[in-house]
Amino acid sequence: MAVFTYRVARSDGSTINGHIEGDEESVVRAKLESQGLLVFKLHRRGIGASAASGKSWSWGRLPLGEFLIFNQELLALVKSGLPVLRVWDLLIERAGHAGFQQVLRDVRENIRGGSSASDALAKHPAYFPDLYVATVKTGEQSGNLAEVLQRYVGYLKLMIGLRQKVMKALSYPLFLILIGVGVIGFLLTFVMPTFVSVYGESAKTLPWATQMLLDVVKHAESRLVPLALLLVGLAVGARAYYATPAGRLAVDRFMLTVPLVGSIVVKHNTVQLTRTLGTILASGIPLVDALQSAKGAVSNRWIAKGMAGAVNDIREGVTLAAAVDRPKVLPKLAVEMLSVGEETGSLDIMLRDVAEFYEADLDTRLTQLTTWIEPALLLVMGVLVGGIVIVMYLPVFQLAGTVG
């Protein structure tokens, strides 16, 4: 059996370092957790802790998956009843992201100086979004921080699952495109020069398709560097434009008008908005403040802009359904369901139902889209590659026919 080195915390906040024998890391971790211990570090003896933990020591904003782990640990420590400063000491020790660890130290010092946790977290918007700060503040005011954090952890899991569904649906088509482009590039870059040298010395007249392909390859080789620089310049310029508020707004608005893609984007953002808004309202936050925070969770800036106008309309006494319907960016059915939720006094429940409905619909649409895209891409790539190969061999076929 292997020997594992561990660092754990008891329910009273004290930490223990030790060794334990076990077959697999997952079994050892489950054994320690069954004893009421919070596992900080666990790795096989002889393997560095950083390598075993599998953490990415990246800089900048914390990845969503690591933020989920942080909140799960915070929830466990809050439930244990430890003193507040001791909770943050343990969280700092557990953090693997260097930038995030420094932020947690600043939060702990602000709390030590008399600030509330929500006020201390609000000073670091790059790591703690407005929605999270509002959630923690609600838990502090209600005296039920553990329940509020539990609800937020569930919300994070749902949003991560939604993101994974979208990425999974896009990954395979992109993979097929990259493979197809790579194969075509190989044919034109490495295979075609051989045919150019052979046919270039031939006195016979080449078929027009072969001659056209040879001319294209010859001109492309002479202009390869300028063309590459042009493409790189366009990519950098497009990225710089998209980084500006006006560029992001214009691109996000355009995405809503693209056939097939536009409806998927609308449903994806509808799930983001309703799931977030329902979570905030369930925490007891007023509707205006809740919508103000929820619009920050919407990834499409054009839809978020429409929600900003809806916030002003609600302040003037307009209902939520009427306010979100004015920008005409959400599905009509979602607006009607919200109207029913307001009339029956169960808006938070209806928001959850809307999110679940469109999440299921989005999952179905993504599955259908990938089912159609995959064979279509394979067909297009097959036609392109097969066409290039046939055109390259046309003179051989022609010569064989002449000899025959």
C-alpha positions as CSV (number, residue, x, y, z in Angstrom):
1,M,0.0,0.0,0.0
2,A,1.1,3.6,-0.7
3,V,1.9,6.1,2.0
4,F,0.1,9.5,1.7
5,T,1.1,12.8,3.4
6,Y,-1.8,14.9,4.6
7,R,-2.6,18.2,6.2
8,V,-6.1,18.5,7.7
9,A,-8.1,20.7,10.1
10,R,-10.3,19.6,13.0
11,S,-13.6,21.1,13.8
12,D,-12.0,23.4,16.4
13,G,-9.8,24.9,13.8
14,S,-6.5,23.2,14.7
15,T,-4.5,21.6,11.9
16,I,-2.7,18.3,11.8
17,N,0.1,17.0,9.7
18,G,0.6,13.3,9.3
19,H,0.9,10.1,7.2
20,I,-1.6,7.4,6.3
21,E,-1.5,4.3,4.2
22,G,-4.0,3.6,1.4
23,D,-4.5,2.2,-2.1
24,E,-5.8,5.4,-3.8
25,E,-6.0,9.1,-3.0
26,S,-9.8,9.2,-3.3
27,V,-10.2,6.4,-0.8
28,V,-7.8,8.1,1.7
29,R,-9.5,11.4,1.3
30,A,-12.9,9.8,1.9
31,K,-11.6,8.1,5.0
32,L,-10.2,11.4,6.5
33,E,-13.4,13.3,5.7
34,S,-15.5,10.6,7.3
35,Q,-13.6,11.4,10.6
36,G,-14.9,15.0,10.4
37,L,-11.6,16.4,9.1
38,L,-11.3,19.1,6.4
39,V,-8.5,18.0,4.0
40,F,-6.2,20.8,3.0
41,K,-3.3,18.8,1.3
42,L,-3.1,15.1,0.4
43,H,-0.5,13.6,-1.9
44,R,1.5,10.4,-2.2
45,R,4.8,10.5,-0.5
46,G,7.6,11.3,-2.9
47,I,5.4,13.4,-5.2
48,G,5.4,17.1,-4.7
49,A,2.3,18.7,-3.3
50,S,2.0,21.1,-6.1
51,A,2.2,18.4,-8.7
52,A,-0.3,16.1,-6.9
53,S,-2.9,18.8,-6.3
54,G,-3.1,19.6,-10.0
55,K,-3.7,23.3,-9.4
56,S,-2.9,25.9,-12.0
57,W,-0.9,28.7,-10.5
58,S,-2.2,31.3,-12.9
59,W,-2.5,35.0,-12.4
60,G,-5.5,37.3,-12.8
61,R,-9.1,36.4,-12.1
62,L,-9.9,33.2,-10.4
63,P,-11.4,30.5,-12.7
64,L,-15.0,29.7,-12.0
65,G,-14.2,26.1,-10.9
66,E,-11.7,27.2,-8.3
67,F,-14.1,29.9,-7.1
68,L,-16.7,27.1,-6.5
69,I,-14.1,25.1,-4.5
70,F,-13.4,28.2,-2.4
71,N,-17.1,28.7,-1.6
72,Q,-17.5,25.0,-0.7
73,E,-14.6,25.3,1.7
74,L,-15.9,28.6,3.1
75,L,-19.3,27.0,3.6
76,A,-17.8,24.0,5.5
77,L,-15.8,26.3,7.8
78,V,-18.8,28.6,8.5
79,K,-20.9,25.6,9.4
80,S,-18.1,24.4,11.8
81,G,-18.7,27.5,14.0
82,L,-15.0,28.6,13.9
83,P,-14.1,32.2,14.8
84,V,-14.3,34.5,11.7
85,L,-10.6,35.3,11.6
86,R,-9.7,31.7,12.0
87,V,-11.9,30.8,9.0
88,W,-10.0,33.3,6.8
89,D,-6.7,32.0,8.1
90,L,-7.6,28.5,6.9
91,L,-8.9,29.8,3.6
92,I,-5.6,31.7,3.0
93,E,-3.6,28.6,3.8
94,R,-5.8,26.5,1.4
95,A,-5.6,29.0,-1.6
96,G,-3.4,27.8,-4.4
97,H,-3.8,30.8,-6.7
98,A,-1.1,33.3,-5.7
99,G,-3.1,36.5,-6.6
100,F,-6.2,35.2,-4.9
101,Q,-4.2,34.3,-1.7
102,Q,-3.0,37.9,-1.4
103,V,-6.6,39.1,-1.9
104,L,-7.8,36.9,0.9
105,R,-5.0,38.3,3.2
106,D,-6.3,41.8,2.4
107,V,-9.9,40.7,3.2
108,R,-8.8,39.2,6.5
109,E,-7.0,42.4,7.5
110,N,-10.0,44.5,6.7
111,I,-12.2,42.2,8.8
112,R,-9.7,42.4,11.6
113,G,-10.0,46.2,11.3
114,G,-13.7,46.1,11.9
115,S,-15.2,45.8,8.4
116,S,-17.8,43.3,7.5
117,A,-16.9,40.4,5.2
118,S,-19.2,41.8,2.4
119,D,-17.5,45.2,2.6
120,A,-14.1,43.7,2.6
121,L,-14.9,41.5,-0.4
122,A,-16.4,44.4,-2.3
123,K,-13.0,46.1,-2.4
124,H,-11.8,43.3,-4.8
125,P,-14.4,43.2,-7.7
126,A,-11.9,41.3,-10.0
127,Y,-12.3,38.3,-7.8
128,F,-15.7,38.8,-6.1
129,P,-18.5,40.0,-8.4
130,D,-21.3,42.2,-7.2
131,L,-23.7,39.3,-7.1
132,Y,-21.5,37.4,-4.7
133,V,-20.9,40.5,-2.4
134,A,-24.7,41.0,-2.3
135,T,-25.2,37.4,-1.4
136,V,-22.7,37.5,1.5
137,K,-24.2,40.8,2.7
138,T,-27.7,39.3,2.8
139,G,-26.4,36.3,4.8
140,E,-24.8,38.7,7.3
141,Q,-27.9,40.8,7.7
142,S,-30.2,37.8,8.1
143,G,-27.8,35.9,10.4
144,N,-28.0,32.8,8.1
145,L,-24.8,33.0,6.1
146,A,-24.5,29.2,5.8
147,E,-27.8,28.8,4.1
148,V,-27.2,31.7,1.7
149,L,-23.7,30.3,0.8
150,Q,-25.3,26.9,0.2
151,R,-27.8,28.5,-2.2
152,Y,-24.9,30.3,-4.0
153,V,-22.8,27.1,-4.3
154,G,-25.8,25.4,-6.0
155,Y,-26.1,28.4,-8.3
156,L,-22.4,28.1,-9.3
157,K,-22.7,24.4,-10.0
158,L,-25.7,25.1,-12.3
159,M,-23.9,27.9,-14.2
160,I,-20.7,25.8,-14.5
161,G,-22.8,22.9,-15.9
162,L,-24.5,25.3,-18.4
163,R,-21.1,26.6,-19.6
164,Q,-19.8,23.1,-20.0
165,K,-22.8,22.2,-22.2
166,V,-22.1,25.1,-24.5
167,M,-18.4,24.4,-24.7
168,K,-19.0,20.7,-25.3
169,A,-21.3,21.5,-28.2
170,L,-18.8,23.9,-29.8
171,S,-15.6,21.9,-29.2
172,Y,-16.1,19.0,-31.7
173,P,-17.2,21.2,-34.7
174,L,-14.1,23.5,-34.0
175,F,-11.9,20.4,-33.8
176,L,-13.2,19.2,-37.2
177,I,-12.6,22.6,-38.8
178,L,-9.0,22.7,-37.4
179,I,-8.3,19.1,-38.7
180,G,-9.7,20.0,-42.1
181,V,-7.7,23.2,-42.4
182,G,-4.6,21.3,-41.3
183,V,-5.1,18.6,-44.0
184,I,-5.7,21.1,-46.7
185,G,-2.7,23.1,-45.6
186,F,-0.5,20.0,-45.7
187,L,-1.7,19.1,-49.2
188,L,-1.0,22.6,-50.6
189,T,2.2,23.2,-48.7
190,F,4.0,19.8,-48.8
191,V,2.3,17.7,-51.5
192,M,1.5,20.3,-54.1
193,P,5.2,21.5,-54.6
194,T,6.0,18.0,-55.8
195,F,3.3,18.1,-58.5
196,V,4.4,21.6,-59.5
197,S,8.0,20.4,-60.1
198,V,6.7,17.4,-62.2
199,Y,4.1,19.2,-64.2
200,G,6.1,22.3,-64.6
201,E,8.6,20.5,-66.7
202,S,5.9,18.8,-68.8
203,A,5.3,20.3,-72.3
204,K,1.8,19.0,-72.5
205,T,-1.1,21.2,-71.8
206,L,-2.5,20.7,-68.4
207,P,-6.3,20.5,-67.7
208,W,-7.7,23.9,-66.8
209,A,-8.5,22.9,-63.2
210,T,-5.0,21.6,-62.5
211,Q,-3.5,24.7,-64.1
212,M,-5.7,27.0,-62.0
213,L,-4.8,25.2,-58.8
214,L,-1.1,25.4,-59.7
215,D,-1.4,29.2,-60.4
216,V,-3.2,29.6,-57.1
217,V,-0.5,27.8,-55.2
218,K,2.3,29.7,-57.0
219,H,0.8,33.1,-56.3
220,A,0.0,32.1,-52.7
221,E,3.6,31.1,-52.1
222,S,4.9,34.5,-53.4
223,R,2.4,36.4,-51.2
224,L,2.4,34.1,-48.2
225,V,4.2,36.4,-45.8
226,P,2.2,39.6,-46.7
227,L,-1.0,37.5,-46.5
228,A,0.0,36.1,-43.1
229,L,0.8,39.6,-41.8
230,L,-2.5,40.8,-43.1
231,L,-4.5,38.0,-41.3
232,V,-2.5,38.6,-38.1
233,G,-3.2,42.3,-38.4
234,L,-6.9,41.7,-38.9
235,A,-7.1,39.3,-36.0
236,V,-5.3,41.7,-33.7
237,G,-7.5,44.6,-34.9
238,A,-10.7,42.6,-34.4
239,R,-9.6,41.6,-30.9
240,A,-8.7,45.2,-30.0
241,Y,-12.1,46.4,-31.3
242,Y,-13.9,43.7,-29.4
243,A,-12.1,44.7,-26.2
244,T,-13.7,48.2,-26.4
245,P,-17.2,48.7,-24.9
246,A,-18.6,49.8,-28.3
247,G,-17.0,46.9,-30.1
248,R,-18.2,44.4,-27.6
249,L,-21.7,45.9,-27.7
250,A,-21.8,45.8,-31.6
251,V,-20.5,42.2,-31.8
252,D,-22.9,41.0,-29.2
253,R,-25.8,42.7,-30.9
254,F,-24.8,41.1,-34.2
255,M,-24.6,37.7,-32.7
256,L,-28.3,37.9,-31.8
257,T,-29.2,38.3,-35.5
258,V,-27.2,35.3,-36.8
259,P,-29.5,32.5,-37.9
260,L,-29.5,29.5,-35.5
261,V,-26.8,31.0,-33.4
262,G,-28.9,34.0,-32.4
263,S,-31.7,31.9,-30.8
264,I,-29.1,29.9,-28.9
265,V,-27.4,33.0,-27.5
266,V,-30.8,34.4,-26.4
267,K,-31.7,31.3,-24.6
268,H,-28.3,31.0,-23.0
269,N,-28.5,34.5,-21.6
270,T,-32.1,34.0,-20.6
271,V,-31.0,31.1,-18.4
272,Q,-28.1,33.2,-17.0
273,L,-30.5,36.1,-16.1
274,T,-33.4,34.1,-14.7
275,R,-31.2,31.7,-12.7
276,T,-29.2,34.6,-11.2
277,L,-32.2,36.8,-10.5
278,G,-34.1,33.9,-8.9
279,T,-31.1,33.1,-6.6
280,I,-30.9,36.7,-5.5
281,L,-34.6,37.2,-4.9
282,A,-34.7,34.0,-2.8
283,S,-32.0,35.6,-0.5
284,G,-34.4,38.4,0.3
285,I,-32.9,41.2,-1.8
286,P,-35.3,43.8,-3.2
287,L,-36.2,43.4,-6.9
288,V,-34.4,46.6,-8.1
289,D,-31.2,45.7,-6.4
290,A,-31.5,42.1,-7.5
291,L,-32.0,42.9,-11.2
292,Q,-29.1,45.4,-11.0
293,S,-26.9,42.6,-9.8
294,A,-28.3,39.9,-12.1
295,K,-27.7,41.9,-15.3
296,G,-24.0,41.7,-14.4
297,A,-24.2,37.9,-14.8
298,V,-25.5,38.2,-18.4
299,S,-22.6,37.6,-20.9
300,N,-24.2,39.4,-23.8
301,R,-23.7,43.1,-23.5
302,W,-26.6,44.1,-25.7
303,I,-29.0,42.1,-23.5
304,A,-27.4,43.5,-20.3
305,K,-27.9,47.0,-21.7
306,G,-31.6,46.2,-22.1
307,M,-31.8,45.0,-18.5
308,A,-30.2,48.3,-17.4
309,G,-33.1,50.1,-18.9
310,A,-35.5,47.6,-17.2
311,V,-34.0,48.5,-13.8
312,N,-34.9,52.2,-14.4
313,D,-38.4,51.2,-15.5
314,I,-39.0,49.1,-12.3
315,R,-37.9,52.1,-10.2
316,E,-40.7,54.1,-11.9
317,G,-43.3,51.4,-10.9
318,V,-43.3,49.2,-14.0
319,T,-43.7,45.4,-13.4
320,L,-40.7,43.2,-14.0
321,A,-42.4,41.4,-16.9
322,A,-43.3,44.7,-18.7
323,A,-39.8,46.1,-18.0
324,V,-37.9,43.2,-19.4
325,D,-40.2,43.0,-22.4
326,R,-39.6,46.6,-23.6
327,P,-36.0,45.9,-24.9
328,K,-37.4,42.9,-26.9
329,V,-34.3,40.8,-26.1
330,L,-35.9,38.0,-24.1
331,P,-38.2,35.2,-25.5
332,K,-41.9,36.1,-25.3
333,L,-42.7,32.9,-23.4
334,A,-40.2,33.8,-20.7
335,V,-41.8,37.3,-20.3
336,E,-45.3,35.7,-20.0
337,M,-44.1,33.2,-17.4
338,L,-42.6,36.1,-15.4
339,S,-45.9,37.9,-15.6
340,V,-47.7,34.9,-14.2
341,G,-45.1,34.7,-11.4
342,E,-45.7,38.3,-10.4
343,E,-49.5,37.9,-10.4
344,T,-49.4,34.8,-8.2
345,G,-46.7,36.1,-5.8
346,S,-44.2,33.4,-6.7
347,L,-41.7,35.2,-8.8
348,D,-38.6,33.5,-7.5
349,I,-40.1,30.1,-8.1
350,M,-41.2,31.1,-11.6
351,L,-37.7,32.4,-12.4
352,R,-36.3,29.0,-11.4
353,D,-38.9,27.3,-13.7
354,V,-38.0,29.6,-16.6
355,A,-34.3,28.9,-16.1
356,E,-34.9,25.1,-16.0
357,F,-37.2,25.2,-19.1
358,Y,-34.8,27.1,-21.3
359,E,-31.8,25.2,-20.0
360,A,-33.5,21.9,-21.1
361,D,-34.5,23.6,-24.4
362,L,-31.0,24.9,-24.9
363,D,-29.6,21.4,-24.3
364,T,-31.9,20.0,-26.9
365,R,-31.1,22.6,-29.5
366,L,-27.4,22.3,-29.0
367,T,-27.7,18.5,-29.4
368,Q,-29.7,19.0,-32.6
369,L,-27.2,21.6,-33.9
370,T,-24.1,19.5,-33.3
371,T,-25.9,16.4,-34.8
372,W,-26.4,18.4,-38.1
373,I,-23.1,20.3,-38.1
374,E,-20.8,17.3,-37.7
375,P,-21.9,15.4,-40.9
376,A,-22.1,18.7,-42.8
377,L,-18.5,19.7,-41.8
378,L,-17.3,16.2,-42.6
379,L,-19.0,16.4,-46.0
380,V,-17.5,19.8,-46.8
381,M,-14.0,18.8,-45.7
382,G,-14.2,15.6,-47.6
383,V,-15.3,17.4,-50.8
384,L,-12.5,20.0,-50.5
385,V,-9.7,17.4,-49.8
386,G,-11.0,15.0,-52.4
387,G,-11.4,17.8,-54.9
388,I,-7.8,18.9,-54.4
389,V,-6.5,15.4,-54.8
390,I,-8.5,14.7,-57.9
391,V,-7.4,18.0,-59.5
392,M,-3.7,17.2,-58.8
393,Y,-4.1,13.7,-60.5
394,L,-6.1,14.9,-63.5
395,P,-3.0,15.0,-65.8
396,V,-2.1,11.5,-64.8
397,F,-5.7,10.3,-65.6
398,Q,-5.5,12.2,-68.9
399,L,-2.2,10.6,-69.8
400,A,-3.5,7.1,-68.9
401,G,-6.5,7.7,-71.2
402,T,-4.3,8.8,-74.0
403,V,-2.0,5.8,-73.7
404,G,-5.0,3.5,-73.5
